[in-house]
Amino acid sequence: MSTPFPFTAVVGQDDLRLALLLNAVSPAVGGVLVRGEKGTAKSTAVRALSALMPGVDVVAGCRFSCDPAGPDPACPDGPHEPGAFETRPARMVELPVGASEDRLVGALDIERALAEGVKAFEPGLLADAHRGILYVDEVNLLHDHLVDLLLDAAAMGASYVEREGVSVRHAARFLLVGTMNPEEGELRPQLLDRFGLTVEVAASREPDQRVEVVRRRLAYDDDPTGFAARWADEESAVRARIVAARELLPSVRLGDPALRQIAATCAAFEVDGMRADIVMARTATALAAWAGRTEVLAEDVRQAALLALPHRRRRNPFDAPGLDEDKLDETLEEFGEQDGGGDDDPDPDGPGGGGQPPQDGPEGDSPAGDVPAQGEPSDDGRAPAAQGAGEQSPVRAAEPFRTKVLSVPGLGEGAAGRRSRARTEHGRTTGSRRPRGALTKLHLAATVQAAAPHQRARGRSGRGLVVRRDDLRQATREGREGNLVLFVVDASGSMAARQRMSAVKGAVLSLLLDAYQRRDKVGLVTFRGSSADVALPPTSSVDAAAARLESLPTGGRTPLAAGLLRAHDVLRVERLRDAARRPLVVVVTDGRATGGLEPVALAERAARLFAADQVASVVVDCEAGPVRLGLAGRLAGELGGTAVTLDELRADAIAGLVRDVQGTSRRAA
């Protein structure tokens, strides 16, 4: 086993280290989600924590790590006789992003069951992680069904397996730690809520601190064992402090004044549900134990709020993380004075070197305000000359809305998602096939049907069925996949009337929110002036696309052909990277094309490239005014796709239209 980087040698990242230590003191806190850019010691700190965890006593030979002082009465390896036990280090189990459901929760050994007639259960990673750490790197890239299983087990402290005739329940209590890079996509809010704490990490901008990071890393790489030995005393001290805090934890008193501050804080920040209150209470108690106190103070409540609330305030992926600390202090002060409890001047760093407060949002995340333009465009859509090169200042997007469902026709085989039909590992069973590699989902009826004609030749005796490996059939299932939704947005002068561009941006934001909910990748191509730009290469981070959209300048000519050709090139490159993920092109335009020779003919030829490749496409028609040219509809025809207006894009507008039609039909009858 390689020597891990010492936990106490991690430079900075005080909030990250504190959150991990609090979970080590009290696993009931519920784990921690670490969000941050690449190269910020997220994985290093998590792996280093496992070396600090106290050893655990387990029943000898138990695959489910039962505690000899109180073995699980429902343990599949039980019942356990009192006596033999062994002490081993706490495990850190890593869950790979590409793991299967069977690998996570365990499964019946199908081949042994059919060949030997025994129900042999093979435990999964949840069993391995019991009484240890379960670490999920890039948790935001984990398939949704695995995240659901993982967080359900973390909440209940047990794993339930009901499949293929096997019914198994075993204890699964572990410290859940997830790390993620927000640039690669967000977790859904309801899943964010299942993590007890969250920490935002970033690389230091202090030269001296960066120098120290490099110095320590180089020293560790040159001699891991020697480097770890130099930090052995600090590691032992932290390990002893964890043990002491665990012993003190049951004695910590959480008084009514602190509880009232916790409830008031959660109410003030409009956090949904009661999980935040419970997590804050457990975190504040762990903070007091970590500080060696037996009473929770206002400073513990404050630090608990900074760790437990930021990720629970996000209603959609476009909300900036973080808390208003002035509002937090006012709430704590008000209820601290009212009830005579707590500390009127809480230490913003908190015990244990709490660290820096969360930021209100990434730099540049604030949308551009409605600053009056130097001149409004004329009725024909031309931008005023005062802006220079036809450019106007960005406008704020209108409020997002629930959109009509857009999907890719046919059956795909891409990554799990929620938009289009696909062959997947999960979903309804549609047929069977011979297994390619390991058998995961047995199609029992097809297996019996394949084996039945050969029973006489196999010398079957009695009432049993002789099944061989060649008879096994894998169930084929149909579910949903996430697609690549590529937005091609017209930002030219023909679309630049401020009110209309606000509506257009609101529509694209709505489609981005829909893409986030359906687990799609998104990309953004814009065209204006004389060229087209890839504003956002295909990514899972829809909030990055929203930020680019908010700052999108407008004005100039309409190089529609250039926009379509650039989008076609983006899809060509993405197809080489991920051939299974199918694209959906959403062109947002009024259909006009200007600039260059024969702009309309060039745009039509570019559109036919998508039709030839059978790329699913939708044109969002943004044409306005009393006279409609119908150019967007013609473009949709050349693309081989469909056209919808901004009004038709609204799901509630479609529903209202259906109700009107139904009402008219009933009146006519």
N, C-alpha and C positions, 0 to 999 in steps of 0.2 A: 504494500500500500504506500503511495507517495505521501510525502510530508505536506500537510496543508499549510497555506500561508497563515501565520498567527493572527488571530482576531484582533489582539491588542496592537498589532503593527499596522493596521489599516489607518491611513492618514485621513483626518477629517471625518466626514460622513457621520456626524454625531447622532442625527435623528435616526439614521439607518441602524447604527449599532444599538441605540437605546431601544428601538422597536423590537429588534431581534432578542435582546436580553430580557425585555419584559415578557415576551412569549416563552422564553426559557424558564422564567420564574413562575409564570402562570399560563400554561397552555390553554386554559379556558378563555383567554383573551380572543382567541380565534384566528391566529396566524397574522401574516403581514404580506401586503402586496407592495413590491418595490418597483417604482416607475422611474425611468430615467434614460438618458442617452447612452449609447454604447461606450464602453471603456470607463465606467464609473465605479468599478469594484463591486457591482451588485452580486455577481456569482461568487466572487472571492470571499466576501463577507459571510454569505450564507454557508459556504462550504467550511469556512473557518469556525463557524458557530458549533458545528457538530463535535469538534474536539473539546469544547468547553462543557458540553452536556455531561452531567454525572452518569456513571455507569448504571445499568439496570439489571435487576435480578429477574431471571426467567426460569420457568419450569424446564428442566432438562429434556431435550428432545421435542419440545412443543414448537410446531412450525408457526404458531400464532403468537408467540412471545407472551404467554400468560404469566401474570405476577404470582409467584408462589405464595405470597401472603394472602392473596384473594383471587384464585384462578377463576376464569370465566366458566360458569356452569354450563354454558351452551357451546363451549369450544369444540370444534369438529374433531380435535385430537383428544378430547377428554373422554370420560372424567379423569382428572389427574389425582393421583395418590399423593398425600403429603410426603415430603422427603426431599428427593434430589432436586437441586437447582444449580444454576450457574450464573455468574456475573459476566456481562459482556458490555462493550461500549454501546452507547446509543447509536442507532443506525441513522444514516442519512440516505434515503432512497430517492433517486432521481427518476422522474417520469418523463420519458422522451415525448416530444411533440407528436411523433408518428405512431405512438403506442396504440394497440387495439384495445377494445373494451375487455376482451378476455384477459389480456395482460394486466390490466388495471385491477379488475375485481376477482379474477380467477375463473375457472370454468371446469366443466366435466371433461375428462379425458375420453373423447368420443370413441377412439379406436379401441381402447381397453374395455369400454362399456359394451361395444358390439362384439368384440372378439372373446372377452372373458366373462361378460355378463356381470361386471361389478361397477358400482358407481364410485369412481375414483376422482375426488376433487383436488385440483391443483390450485393452491392459493396464488393470488396475484400480488401486485405491488402494495395494495392497501394493507394486506396482512404483514408484509415485510416491514412496512413503515410504522406499525403499531408500537407505541411508546417511544417513538423516535421522531425524525424529521422527514416530511415528504416535500421534496423540492421540485417545482415545476418551472423550468426556464422557458421564457417566451410563452407564458400562460395565455396571452391573448391570441396566440396562433393555435392553441389546442382546440380540437373539435368540440362543438357545443355539447354533444351528448356525453363526452368524457368529463367536461367541466361540471355538468350537472351531477354526474355520479360522484365525482370527487368532492364537491362541496356538500352534497347530501350526507356523505359519510363523515365529513368533518363536522357537520352540525349535529348528527345523531350519535357520533362516537361508535358506530357499527356499520358493517357492510352486509348487505342482504343480496344473495345471489339466488335467483329463481329462473332456471332455464334448463332445457333438455332433461326434465325429470329430476333435477337436483334442487334441493332447497337447503341452503346453507346460510347461517348467520354467524359472524365472528366479530369480535371487538376490533375497532379501528380508530384509536385515539392517537393523534399525531399532531405535531406542530407543522401547519401548512404554510409554506413560503412560496410565493410566486414572484417572478421578476418579468419585466416587460419593457420594451421600448415603445413609447406612445406613437412614434413615427410609423410603426408597423401596424397600427390599428388599436382600437380600444376594446375593452370588455363591455358587455351590456351592463347598464346600471344595476339590474337586479342581481347580476353576478358580482359586481363590485361590492355590493352590500354584504355579501357573504364573507368577505375578508374582514377580520377584526380591525386591523390598522393599515394605513397606507403611508408611504414615504416617497417624496419626490427627491431624487438625487441628481446632482449635476457636477461636472468637473470644476474644480476650484479655478478661480481667475487670479489667485495670488501666486506670483512667480516662486516665492520661497516654498510654499506648500507643494507646488507642482514639482519642484526640484527634489523635495524630500520623498515624494511618491516614486519618482524615477530611481532615486538612490536606493530605496528599500527594495524595489522590485528587482533591480539588477543584482543586489546582494543576495536576494532569495534565489534567483535563477542560477547564480554561480554556485551556491552551496545551501540547498534547502534545509538540510539537517543542522548545519552550523547556525544558520540564521534563526531557525526555530529555537535552538538552544539558548540564544541570546535573549529571547523573549519568554523563556520558560517561567521566570518568576512572576512576570505580569500575568501570564496565562493562568498560573496557579491561583493568584490572588483573585482574579475574576471568577474562576471556577468555584472557589470557596465562598465568594460573595453570593453567587447564584444559589448554592446550597443553603446558606444562611437565610437568604430572602425567602426561599421555599419554606423553610421551617417557621419563619416569622409570619408568613402570609395568613394562616388561619387566625392569627391574633389581631390582625389589622381591623380597626373599627371604621366603618363607613357611616358616619352620623347623618342625621336628617338634614342639617344645613348643607352638607356636601351633596347629598342626593337631590336637594331642591335646586342647587346650582346646576347640577347635571341636567335635570329635567328642563330648567329654564333655558339653558344653552341650546339643547336640542330643539325646543319649541321656537326659540328666537331665530334659528337658522332654518326652520321649516323642513326638518329632516323627516322623511316618511317612516312610519312604523315605529316600533319600540326597540329594535335591535341596537340602534345607536346608543340609547340610554343604557342598555345592559352592558355593551362593550365599554362604554366610557366608565361605568362603575367598576368593572373588572380591571380596566387599565389603571385607573386612579389608585385602586387598592394595590396593584402590583408596583406602581411607582412609589407608594409609601413604604412597602416592604423592601424595595430596592434601596431606598434611602435610609433604611434601618429604623423607620418609625412605625408606631402602632396606630396612628390616626391619620386619616386622609385630610389634607389641607387644600386650600384654594389653588395653590400652585400645582398640585397634582391634577386637579380638575382641569385647569387651563392646559397643561401639557397633554392630558388625555384627549381634550377636544381637538388640539392641533394634529393629533395622530389618528383619531377615530372618525372625524367628521368630513374632511375635505372631499373624499371620494363619494360620500353619501349625499352630497348636495348637487351632484351632476344629474340633471334631468335628461340631457341628450349629449352627444359627443361634442357639441359646439360650445358647451358651457366651460368657462375657465375654472380650473381647479383652485383650491385654496380657500381660506377663511378671511373675513374682514376682522382683523385683530382688534381694532378699536371697538367694534361692536361686541366682540367677545369679552374684552375687558370691562366694558360698561355693564354687560349682563352679569358678570361675576361680581362686580362691585355692588350693583344694585341688590342682588339677592344675598350677597355676603353681609351687607349692612342690615338688611331687613331681618335676617335670621340670626345675626350675631355670630356667624361661623366663618371659618376660612381666613385667608390672609388678604388684607386690603391692598397689598403691594406685591402681587405674585411675581416670582422670578421668571422672566420670559424664557430663560434657558431651561428651566425645570431641573430636577435632580438628575444626576448622572451625566451632566453636560448635554442637556436636551438639544441644543444646536439652533440652527437658523430657522426662522419662521417660514411657512410656505409663502410662495409668491402668489400675487393675484392672477397671474397668467403669463404665458410666454411673451417675450418682447415682440411688439408688432401685432399682438393678437387682437387689440382693440380695433373695431371696425371704423372706417372713415365716417365722420359725421356728415350731416347734410349741409355742407358748406355751399353757399350759393355759387353757381357757375358764373364765369365772367361773361357769359352770354348763352342763351338757350339756342338750340338748333332751330333752323327754319322748318317750315312745314314739309319740305321735301326731304328732311332728314340730314341735310348737310350741316356739319359742325361749324361754329363761328370761327372766323379767322383769328380772333384774339387769343385762342388757346394754343396756337402754334402747331403746325402739322395736323390740325384737326383734332387734337386730343383734349378731352374734358376730364375734370376731376372725378374720382370714383364716387359712386353713390351707395348708400346703405341698401341692403337687401330688404325686401318686404318679409313679413312673417312667414315661416314655413307652414305648409299644410299637408294633410294626408293625401297622397297621390294615388292615382289609378295604378294598378299593378301591371308592370311591364315585364315580359318574360321572353325567353328564347325558345322558339318552337323546337320540337324533336326531343330526343333522349340523349343526354350527355353522360360523361363519366368523370366530371371534374370534382374539385374539392367540395366537401360537405357545406351546404348553405341552405338558403330558403327561397331562392328565386325560381329555378327551372327544374323540370323533371330530369332525373339522372339515375343511373345504376349506382347504388351505394351499398355500404355495409349495413345500413339501418333503413328501415322503412317496411313497406308491405311486400310480402313474398310474391313474386310474379312467375317463378319457374325454377328450373334446376340446371346444373351443369356438372361436369366432372371437375373435381378440385384441382386448382393450379397451385401446387405447394401444399402448405398445411391446411387441413380442413378446419374451418371456423364455424360455419353455420350449416348444420346438417339438415337436409331436406329428407325427412324420415320416409314419407310416402314414396318418393322417387327412389330412395335406396332400397326399400323393400321390393318395389316393382322391378328394379334392376336385378336383384338377387333371386327373385321367385322362379324364373325359368330354368335356373341351374341347380335346383335342389336335388333332383334325381341323380344327376351326374356327380354331385358332391357327396352322395351317400348319406343324405340327411336321415337321422334316426330320431324317433320320438316326435315331440311337438315343437322342437326348437327350429329356428331358422338359421341356416349357415350363411353368414355374411363375410365376404372377403373385401380386401381393400379396393379392388376394382369396382365393387358395387357402390361404394360411397358416392353420394351426390351432394354437391354444395348448393345451398339455396341462393337463388339470385333475387335481389331485392331492389325495389325502386323507391327512391326518396327525393330529396331536393339538393341541388348544387348551388354554390355561389358563382356568379359570373364576373367577368370583367366589364364594367360599365364605363365606357369611354365617352365623356362629354365633349362635344365639339361646339363651342359657343361663339356666336357672332358678336364681336365687340366693336363693330364699325359704326360709322355715322348714321347709317340707315336704322340702327337699333338704339341710337344714343339719346333719344329723348329721355330726360331724367326719370320721369314717372314710369315710363315703359321699361327702362333698364332696371329700375327697382323691382318691378313685378317679375322680370326675367330672372334676376338674381334670386328672388324669393322662390321661384319655381325650381331653379337648379339646386338651391339649398334643400328644398323639399325632396327632390330626387336623391340628393346625397344622404339625407336622413333615412330614406327608404333603403338605399344601398347599404348603409350601416346596419340596419335592422335585419337585412337579408344576407349579411356576411359576404358582401361582394368586395372585389377590388375595384378601385376607381382610378380614372385618369382624366386629365383636363387639357384640351387643346383649344386655344383661342386664336382668332384671326381678325385682323384689322390693318388698315394702312396698306402696306404692300406685301405683307408676309403673314405666316402663321407660326405660333410658338407653342411648345409643349410646356404649359404652365405647371403641370404636375405629372411626372411619369407615373405609370400604374403602381398603386400602393394600396395597402389596407387602411391607411389613415385618412378617413374622410374629413376629419377636422382640419388636416393640412390643406385639403382641397377647398374647404370653406374659407380658410384664411386667405388663400390665393384669390378666391373669387371676390371677397370683400374689397381687396385692393386693386381689382382689375380696372385699368383705365379704358376709356372708350373714345370713339371718334375716328374719322378717316374713311377711306374707301372700304370696299367689301370684297376681299380676295377669297371668295367662297371655294374656288378650286384649290387654292393653296392650303386652306384649312382641311379639306377632305383628303388631299394627298398626304399631308403630314399625319393625319389620323390613320390612314392606311399603312403608312410606314411604321407607326407605333404598334399597330396590331401585328404587323409582320415580325417585328423583333420580339414582341411578347409571345407570339406563337412558338418561337424557337425555345423560349424559356419554359413555357408551360403549355404544352399542346392540348392538354385536357380541358383547360378552362376556356369556356366559350365566351366570345365577346358580344356585347349589346351596345351598339353605337347610338347615342342620343344627340341629334343635331338640333341645336337651339338657334333658330334664325327666322327671318321673315322671307327668306328665299331669294332676296336680291343678290346680284353679283355685279360688281363694278371693278374697274381697274384692269389694265392690260388689254390685249387684243382678244376679241370674242370671249369675254368672261363667262357668258352664259353657256356657250358650247363647251368650254373647258370644264366648267363645273359639272355639266351633265356627263362628260366623259369620265371625270374622276368618280362620280357617283356610281357609274356602271361597274367600276372595279369592285365595289362592295357587293353589288348584285352577283357578279361573276364568282366571287368567293363565298357566296351564300351567307354573308354576315347579317345577322338580325339587326334591324335599324328602326328607329322611330324619329320622326321629325316633329319637334315642338314648334308649331306655327305661331310666331309672335307678331304677325302682321296686324296693324291697327289702322283705324280711320274708316270713313264711309265708303271709300273705293277700295276693293280687295282685288289684287292681281292673281291670287291663287298660285304664286310661285313656289311656296313651300310644298304644296300638294304635288306639283310637277316634280320637285326634287325627291320627294318620297317615292314617287313612281319609278324614277331612275335608280334609286337605291334598292328598290325591291322591298320597301318597308311600308310603314303606315304613317299617317300624319294625324296629330291631335293638336287642338288649340290649347292655349293656356287655361281656358275655362274647362275644357274637356279633361285636362290633366288632373283636376281635382276629383278625388274619389267621392266626396259628398255631392259634387255637382252631378256626377254620373248617377248616383243613387237618387237624387232629386228628380232627374230626368225620367228614370224608371218609374218612380212613384207617379209622376205626372201622366206618363203613358198608360199606366195601369188604371189611374182614375178616369182618364178619358174613355178607356175601353169599357169600364163598368157603367159609365153614364150612357154610352152608346147602346149598351145592352138593355 
